[in-house]
Amino acid sequence: MIRHIVFFSAKDAQDVEAIQNGLMMLADIPHSQHFEVGRNLQSDTISGPEIDVVVYAEFTDETALAAYKADPIYAACIAKVRPMREIRIAADFEAAEKS
């Protein structure tokens, strides 16, 4: 299983909700086994408040992740969200199967 986690910050604090709503477009892409978008609670005492929104998704394999990124909805989401975001940090990793 591939876990895909992406962190976003807004250029303007007034755009956080619009970024979150824009990222919800990705939920319509059928290739993930699990998908969610949430606001960062910013409760970690070590990190600063630089991350506003988090995308978390799970995919069966790298082929499914690549298909997700190739979907036209993905491109439309980028076009909508990119102008409002400051930071975008993505991480993909292979997770061990739960026993």
JOJOJO-V284090 format. One line per field, one symbol per residue. phi: phi as a letter, one per 40 degrees, with the letter a starting at -180 (. if undefined). psi: psi as a letter, one per 40 degrees, with the letter a starting at -180 (. if undefined). Layout:
phi = ???
psi = ???
This chain:
phi = .bbbbbbbbccbdccdcccdccccdccccccccaaabacccfccccccccbbbbbbabbcaccccccdcccdcccccdcccdccccbbbbabacccccb
psi = hhhhhhhiiidhdeeddddddddedddeheeidhhihihhefehediafdhdihhhihidaddddddddeiddddddddddddeidihhihhihiiii.
